Amino acid sequence: MHWEDRGTFTGEISPLMLTKIGIYLIELGHSERRQYFNKSDQDINKKVHAVLRHQLRPLICVGENKDQKDYQLSFEVLSQQLKTLWG
């Protein structure tokens, strides 16, 4: 889902379109979207706010990558993701 209500964002859909077809649960921030499509915590934050603005329910994925886990940075990474998502 894209955070904008209208516009052309190839590969993503607006929250308005999702509500029109009866979707109510939106998965955001999946690790593959973060890794392969460079979705940042700030991008996910915008999407969370758009979901809530449209009375949808966000299912927010958080987590560290393998390198971060191997270097024992899990707590810092998760803390930063959560702070950014709800900030």
TIMI-2910 file (N, C-alpha, C, CB; in pm, 1 decimal, decimal comma, always signed):
<rs>
+----------+----------+----------+----------+----------+----------+----------+----------+----------+----------+----------+----------+------+
!      n_x !      n_y !      n_z !     ca_x !     ca_y !     ca_z !      c_x !      c_y !      c_z !     cb_x !     cb_y !     cb_z ! resn !
+----------+----------+----------+----------+----------+----------+----------+----------+----------+----------+----------+----------+------+
!    +82,9 !   -117,0 !     +0,0 !     +0,0 !     +0,0 !     +0,0 !    +87,9 !   +124,1 !     +0,0 !    -94,6 !     -0,6 !   +119,9 !  Met !
!    +45,6 !   +225,4 !    -72,4 !   +115,3 !   +353,7 !    -68,4 !    +44,4 !   +444,5 !    +31,2 !   +121,0 !   +419,6 !   -209,8 !  His !
!   +114,7 !   +540,6 !    +87,0 !    +55,5 !   +628,0 !   +187,7 !    -30,8 !   +738,8 !   +128,5 !   +163,8 !   +688,9 !   +271,3 !  Trp !
!    -17,5 !   +767,4 !     +0,1 !    -98,5 !   +872,2 !    -62,4 !   -235,6 !   +817,2 !   -101,3 !    -26,6 !   +929,9 !   -186,5 !  Glu !
!   -338,0 !   +900,7 !    -89,6 !   -473,6 !   +859,3 !   -126,5 !   -490,9 !   +847,4 !   -277,2 !   -575,0 !   +957,6 !    -71,2 !  Asp !
!   -421,3 !   +932,5 !   -351,4 !   -434,5 !   +934,5 !   -497,1 !   -297,8 !   +953,7 !   -561,4 !   -531,4 !  +1046,4 !   -542,0 !  Arg !
!   -287,1 !   +908,0 !   -684,2 !   -163,0 !   +925,6 !   -758,5 !   -120,8 !   +796,0 !   -824,0 !    -52,5 !   +976,7 !   -667,3 !  Gly !
!    -19,5 !   +806,0 !   -907,0 !    +32,1 !   +687,1 !   -974,1 !   +160,1 !   +642,6 !   -906,0 !    +56,8 !   +714,2 !  -1124,3 !  Thr !
!   +152,4 !   +531,6 !   -839,6 !   +265,3 !   +474,5 !   -767,1 !   +274,1 !   +327,7 !   -808,1 !   +249,0 !   +490,7 !   -610,2 !  Phe !
!   +339,9 !   +303,7 !   -919,4 !   +346,4 !   +170,8 !   -978,8 !   +390,7 !    +66,5 !   -876,3 !   +441,8 !   +171,0 !  -1098,3 !  Thr !
!   +312,5 !    -39,3 !   -867,9 !   +344,4 !   -148,4 !   -776,7 !   +282,1 !   -134,8 !   -639,9 !   +490,3 !   -159,2 !   -761,7 !  Gly !
!   +216,8 !    -23,6 !   -612,9 !   +151,2 !     -3,7 !   -484,6 !    +10,1 !    +48,6 !   -508,7 !   +232,1 !    +94,0 !   -395,1 !  Glu !
!    -75,7 !    +33,2 !   -410,9 !   -215,7 !    +69,6 !   -424,1 !   -252,6 !   +166,9 !   -312,5 !   -306,4 !    -56,1 !   -420,4 !  Ile !
!   -349,6 !   +252,2 !   -337,4 !   -387,2 !   +353,1 !   -237,9 !   -478,4 !   +291,1 !   -131,6 !   -457,7 !   +473,5 !   -306,2 !  Ser !
!   -478,0 !   +350,4 !    -11,3 !   -567,5 !   +300,2 !    +92,9 !   -714,4 !   +314,9 !    +53,7 !   -541,5 !   +373,4 !   +223,9 !  Pro !
!   -747,7 !   +417,0 !    -24,0 !   -885,7 !   +433,9 !    -68,3 !   -932,2 !   +316,4 !   -153,4 !   -900,2 !   +563,4 !   -146,4 !  Leu !
!   -846,0 !   +272,0 !   -242,6 !   -881,4 !   +158,4 !   -327,9 !   -898,7 !    +31,6 !   -244,8 !   -774,2 !   +136,8 !   -436,1 !  Met !
!   -816,1 !    +14,6 !   -144,6 !   -826,2 !   -104,1 !    -59,9 !   -957,2 !   -105,5 !    +18,5 !   -707,6 !   -110,8 !    +36,3 !  Leu !
!   -996,9 !     +9,4 !    +70,1 !  -1122,8 !    +14,0 !   +144,7 !  -1241,8 !    -12,8 !    +53,1 !  -1139,1 !   +150,0 !   +213,9 !  Thr !
!  -1233,7 !    +32,7 !    -71,7 !  -1343,8 !    +10,6 !   -166,0 !  -1366,6 !   -136,2 !   -198,1 !  -1317,5 !    +85,5 !   -293,5 !  Lys !
!  -1261,7 !   -217,4 !   -189,6 !  -1278,6 !   -359,3 !   -219,2 !  -1291,5 !   -443,6 !    -91,5 !  -1161,1 !   -409,1 !   -302,7 !  Ile !
!  -1307,1 !   -378,0 !    +23,0 !  -1336,0 !   -449,0 !   +146,6 !  -1217,1 !   -498,4 !   +226,5 !  -1419,2 !   -561,8 !   +116,0 !  Gly !
!  -1098,1 !   -449,8 !   +194,9 !   -979,0 !   -488,3 !   +271,3 !   -978,5 !   -410,3 !   +402,0 !   -847,4 !   -461,8 !   +189,8 !  Ile !
!   -943,4 !   -476,4 !   +510,7 !   -936,1 !   -406,1 !   +638,6 !   -804,3 !   -428,7 !   +712,2 !  -1050,2 !   -449,1 !   +726,5 !  Tyr !
!   -726,4 !   -530,1 !   +672,7 !   -599,0 !   -559,3 !   +737,2 !   -487,3 !   -541,2 !   +634,9 !   -597,6 !   -703,6 !   +796,7 !  Leu !
!   -389,2 !   -458,0 !   +668,5 !   -280,9 !   -424,6 !   +576,9 !   -147,8 !   -463,5 !   +639,9 !   -283,0 !   -273,9 !   +541,2 !  Ile !
!    -70,2 !   -548,0 !   +571,6 !    +63,3 !   -584,5 !   +618,8 !   +163,2 !   -479,8 !   +569,4 !   +103,4 !   -727,7 !   +569,7 !  Glu !
!   +240,3 !   -425,6 !   +661,5 !   +336,5 !   -319,7 !   +630,4 !   +474,6 !   -354,4 !   +684,0 !   +289,7 !   -185,7 !   +688,5 !  Leu !
!   +577,4 !   -319,6 !   +608,8 !   +714,6 !   -328,8 !   +657,8 !   +775,9 !   -467,3 !   +650,9 !   +719,5 !   -282,2 !   +796,7 !  Gly !
!   +724,9 !   -552,5 !   +564,4 !   +782,9 !   -686,7 !   +553,8 !   +930,1 !   -677,0 !   +516,3 !   +706,4 !   -771,8 !   +449,8 !  His !
!  +1009,3 !   -767,3 !   +569,1 !  +1154,3 !   -761,5 !   +549,8 !  +1194,1 !   -762,2 !   +402,2 !  +1220,2 !   -878,1 !   +620,5 !  Ser !
!  +1121,7 !   -835,5 !   +320,8 !  +1156,0 !   -838,4 !   +178,1 !  +1127,1 !   -704,1 !   +112,1 !  +1078,3 !   -949,8 !   +106,3 !  Glu !
!  +1021,0 !   -634,9 !   +151,7 !   +992,3 !   -501,4 !    +97,8 !  +1100,8 !   -403,5 !   +143,1 !   +851,2 !   -452,0 !   +143,4 !  Arg !
!  +1142,5 !   -417,0 !   +267,8 !  +1248,9 !   -329,6 !   +319,5 !  +1379,1 !   -354,7 !   +243,8 !  +1269,8 !   -352,6 !   +471,7 !  Arg !
!  +1412,0 !   -480,5 !   +223,8 !  +1540,4 !   -516,0 !   +161,7 !  +1542,2 !   -488,5 !    +11,8 !  +1571,4 !   -662,5 !   +186,5 !  Gln !
!  +1443,7 !   -537,7 !    -61,9 !  +1449,0 !   -532,4 !   -207,9 !  +1390,3 !   -405,6 !   -267,7 !  +1377,9 !   -649,7 !   -264,3 !  Tyr !
!  +1305,6 !   -336,1 !   -191,7 !  +1243,6 !   -214,4 !   -243,2 !  +1282,9 !    -91,7 !   -162,6 !  +1093,1 !   -229,0 !   -243,7 !  Phe !
!  +1383,4 !   -109,2 !    -75,9 !  +1440,2 !     +1,4 !     +2,7 !  +1336,5 !    +78,9 !    +81,8 !  +1513,0 !    +96,0 !    -88,0 !  Asn !
!  +1241,4 !     +9,4 !   +141,1 !  +1141,6 !    +75,7 !   +224,6 !  +1204,0 !   +107,1 !   +360,3 !  +1014,0 !    -12,8 !   +241,0 !  Lys !
!  +1202,0 !   +233,6 !   +396,3 !  +1262,8 !   +277,1 !   +521,7 !  +1159,8 !   +277,9 !   +634,2 !  +1325,2 !   +416,7 !   +505,8 !  Ser !
!  +1208,3 !   +293,1 !   +756,3 !  +1118,2 !   +306,2 !   +870,0 !  +1027,3 !   +427,8 !   +852,4 !  +1198,2 !   +317,6 !  +1001,0 !  Asp !
!  +1080,1 !   +534,6 !   +792,5 !   +999,5 !   +654,7 !   +769,5 !   +887,2 !   +626,7 !   +668,1 !  +1089,1 !   +770,7 !   +719,5 !  Gln !
!   +917,1 !   +547,1 !   +565,3 !   +813,8 !   +508,3 !   +468,9 !   +703,8 !   +428,9 !   +538,1 !   +874,9 !   +425,8 !   +353,7 !  Asp !
!   +744,1 !   +335,3 !   +622,2 !   +647,1 !   +251,5 !   +692,4 !   +563,4 !   +338,2 !   +786,6 !   +718,7 !   +138,0 !   +771,2 !  Ile !
!   +626,3 !   +436,2 !   +851,6 !   +553,9 !   +528,9 !   +939,0 !   +443,2 !   +600,6 !   +861,9 !   +650,8 !   +631,7 !  +1000,7 !  Asn !
!   +472,8 !   +649,8 !   +743,5 !   +371,8 !   +718,0 !   +661,9 !   +257,4 !   +623,8 !   +627,1 !   +435,0 !   +773,7 !   +533,4 !  Lys !
!   +291,0 !   +499,4 !   +598,1 !   +188,4 !   +401,1 !   +563,9 !   +101,3 !   +368,0 !   +685,1 !   +253,3 !   +273,3 !   +509,0 !  Lys !
!   +162,4 !   +354,2 !   +802,7 !    +85,7 !   +327,4 !   +924,5 !    -15,1 !   +438,8 !   +947,6 !   +179,3 !   +313,2 !  +1046,7 !  Val !
!    +28,8 !   +562,9 !   +934,9 !    -62,1 !   +675,6 !   +956,6 !   -174,3 !   +678,8 !   +852,5 !    +15,7 !   +807,2 !   +953,2 !  His !
!   -143,9 !   +642,6 !   +728,6 !   -246,8 !   +636,5 !   +624,6 !   -347,9 !   +526,6 !   +655,5 !   -182,8 !   +612,6 !   +486,4 !  Ala !
!   -299,4 !   +411,4 !   +698,9 !   -388,4 !   +300,9 !   +734,4 !   -483,4 !   +343,6 !   +846,0 !   -306,9 !   +176,8 !   +777,5 !  Val !
!   -429,4 !   +403,3 !   +949,3 !   -511,9 !   +446,6 !  +1061,9 !   -609,1 !   +557,3 !  +1021,5 !   -423,4 !   +494,7 !  +1176,5 !  Leu !
!   -565,7 !   +646,4 !   +934,2 !   -652,0 !   +755,3 !   +886,5 !   -775,8 !   +701,0 !   +815,3 !   -573,8 !   +848,0 !   +791,9 !  Arg !
!   -760,8 !   +584,0 !   +754,0 !   -871,0 !   +523,6 !   +679,1 !   -940,6 !   +412,2 !   +757,2 !   -820,0 !   +469,1 !   +547,3 !  His !
!   -920,0 !   +410,2 !   +886,8 !   -982,2 !   +312,3 !   +976,0 !   -955,1 !   +167,4 !   +933,9 !  -1131,7 !   +336,2 !   +981,5 !  Gln !
!   -835,4 !   +143,7 !   +882,3 !   -791,0 !     +9,4 !   +851,3 !   -703,8 !    -40,1 !   +966,8 !   -713,5 !     +5,5 !   +715,8 !  Leu !
!   -669,6 !   -166,2 !   +965,1 !   -589,2 !   -223,2 !  +1072,9 !   -450,2 !   -259,2 !  +1019,3 !   -659,0 !   -348,4 !  +1133,8 !  Arg !
!   -343,4 !   -198,6 !  +1076,0 !   -208,3 !   -231,1 !  +1029,8 !   -154,2 !   -357,3 !  +1095,8 !   -114,3 !   -114,8 !  +1056,9 !  Pro !
!    -90,8 !   -440,1 !  +1018,8 !    -12,9 !   -552,6 !  +1068,3 !   +131,3 !   -516,3 !  +1035,7 !    -57,6 !   -692,6 !  +1003,1 !  Leu !
!   +204,7 !   -471,4 !  +1136,7 !   +336,5 !   -412,3 !  +1114,7 !   +446,3 !   -514,4 !  +1142,3 !   +355,5 !   -288,4 !  +1203,5 !  Ile !
!   +530,6 !   -535,2 !  +1042,7 !   +644,1 !   -626,3 !  +1055,5 !   +767,1 !   -547,2 !  +1099,9 !   +671,5 !   -700,6 !   +921,1 !  Cys !
!   +832,4 !   -596,0 !  +1202,1 !   +959,2 !   -537,9 !  +1247,0 !  +1060,0 !   -651,8 !  +1258,1 !   +943,1 !   -461,5 !  +1384,7 !  Val !
!  +1186,2 !   -617,9 !  +1250,4 !  +1288,4 !   -720,7 !  +1266,4 !  +1422,2 !   -677,8 !  +1211,2 !  +1245,1 !   -847,6 !  +1199,6 !  Gly !
!  +1520,3 !   -751,6 !  +1253,2 !  +1656,2 !   -724,4 !  +1212,2 !  +1694,7 !   -816,1 !  +1097,2 !  +1752,9 !   -741,2 !  +1329,8 !  Glu !
!  +1798,5 !   -777,0 !  +1022,3 !  +1850,4 !   -866,8 !   +919,2 !  +1955,5 !   -957,7 !   +982,8 !  +1910,9 !   -786,3 !   +798,7 !  Asn !
!  +2008,1 !  -1051,0 !   +904,0 !  +2102,8 !  -1150,0 !   +958,2 !  +2228,9 !  -1085,1 !  +1015,2 !  +2141,7 !  -1249,6 !   +849,5 !  Lys !
!  +2283,6 !   -987,8 !   +943,9 !  +2404,9 !   -921,8 !   +994,1 !  +2378,7 !   -852,0 !  +1126,8 !  +2457,3 !   -820,7 !   +891,5 !  Asp !
!  +2267,2 !   -782,8 !  +1136,5 !  +2234,4 !   -713,8 !  +1261,3 !  +2217,4 !   -813,8 !  +1375,7 !  +2106,2 !   -630,0 !  +1244,4 !  Gln !
!  +2155,7 !   -925,6 !  +1345,4 !  +2138,9 !  -1029,7 !  +1447,5 !  +2273,7 !  -1088,0 !  +1487,7 !  +2046,2 !  -1141,3 !  +1396,3 !  Lys !
!  +2357,8 !  -1117,4 !  +1387,9 !  +2490,0 !  -1174,8 !  +1416,2 !  +2576,1 !  -1082,0 !  +1501,6 !  +2562,5 !  -1206,0 !  +1285,7 !  Asp !
!  +2561,3 !   -951,3 !  +1481,7 !  +2638,7 !   -853,4 !  +1559,5 !  +2566,4 !   -810,5 !  +1687,4 !  +2668,2 !   -730,4 !  +1473,9 !  Tyr !
!  +2460,6 !   -884,7 !  +1721,5 !  +2384,7 !   -862,7 !  +1844,9 !  +2328,6 !   -720,5 !  +1854,3 !  +2473,1 !   -891,0 !  +1965,7 !  Gln !
!  +2275,4 !   -673,3 !  +1742,3 !  +2216,3 !   -540,2 !  +1737,3 !  +2063,5 !   -543,6 !  +1737,1 !  +2265,6 !   -467,1 !  +1614,9 !  Leu !
!  +2007,2 !   -660,1 !  +1766,0 !  +1862,2 !   -677,6 !  +1756,6 !  +1784,9 !   -575,0 !  +1839,5 !  +1824,5 !   -817,3 !  +1801,1 !  Ser !
!  +1821,2 !   -557,8 !  +1964,4 !  +1748,4 !   -465,9 !  +2051,0 !  +1751,1 !   -323,9 !  +1995,9 !  +1806,6 !   -468,4 !  +2191,8 !  Phe !
!  +1867,6 !   -278,2 !  +1952,9 !  +1880,0 !   -142,4 !  +1899,9 !  +1798,9 !   -124,8 !  +1772,0 !  +2026,6 !   -109,2 !  +1873,4 !  Glu !
!  +1804,9 !   -224,2 !  +1683,5 !  +1733,2 !   -215,7 !  +1555,7 !  +1582,7 !   -213,8 !  +1580,5 !  +1771,2 !   -334,3 !  +1463,1 !  Val !
!  +1533,9 !   -305,3 !  +1663,3 !  +1390,3 !   -311,0 !  +1691,8 !  +1342,4 !   -185,2 !  +1763,2 !  +1357,8 !   -434,1 !  +1776,2 !  Leu !
!  +1422,0 !   -137,2 !  +1857,2 !  +1385,4 !    -13,6 !  +1928,6 !  +1373,4 !   +103,3 !  +1832,1 !  +1489,3 !    +18,9 !  +2037,8 !  Ser !
!  +1469,0 !   +116,6 !  +1741,9 !  +1466,1 !   +226,1 !  +1645,5 !  +1346,8 !   +212,8 !  +1551,7 !  +1596,3 !   +230,2 !  +1565,0 !  Gln !
!  +1318,9 !    +91,9 !  +1505,3 !  +1204,3 !    +72,5 !  +1416,6 !  +1074,6 !   +113,5 !  +1486,2 !  +1196,0 !    -74,2 !  +1370,6 !  Gln !
!  +1057,0 !    +70,1 !  +1610,4 !   +933,5 !   +102,7 !  +1681,7 !   +922,7 !   +251,2 !  +1711,5 !   +925,2 !    +24,0 !  +1811,0 !  Leu !
!  +1032,9 !   +314,1 !  +1748,2 !  +1030,7 !   +458,5 !  +1774,0 !   +991,2 !   +535,3 !  +1648,4 !  +1168,0 !   +506,7 !  +1824,4 !  Lys !
!  +1046,0 !   +495,1 !  +1535,3 !  +1017,8 !   +563,8 !  +1409,0 !   +874,6 !   +537,7 !  +1363,9 !  +1116,4 !   +518,9 !  +1300,0 !  Thr !
!   +827,3 !   +415,1 !  +1382,7 !   +691,7 !   +381,1 !  +1337,7 !   +585,6 !   +459,7 !  +1412,9 !   +666,3 !   +232,1 !  +1354,5 !  Leu !
!   +604,0 !   +478,7 !  +1540,5 !   +499,9 !   +544,8 !  +1619,3 !   +532,9 !   +687,7 !  +1655,3 !   +474,6 !   +468,0 !  +1744,1 !  Trp !
!   +648,3 !   +735,5 !  +1607,6 !   +689,1 !   +872,8 !  +1639,3 !   +614,6 !   +977,3 !  +1565,2 !   +831,2 !   +890,4 !  +1613,0 !  Gly !
+----------+----------+----------+----------+----------+----------+----------+----------+----------+----------+----------+----------+------+
</rs>
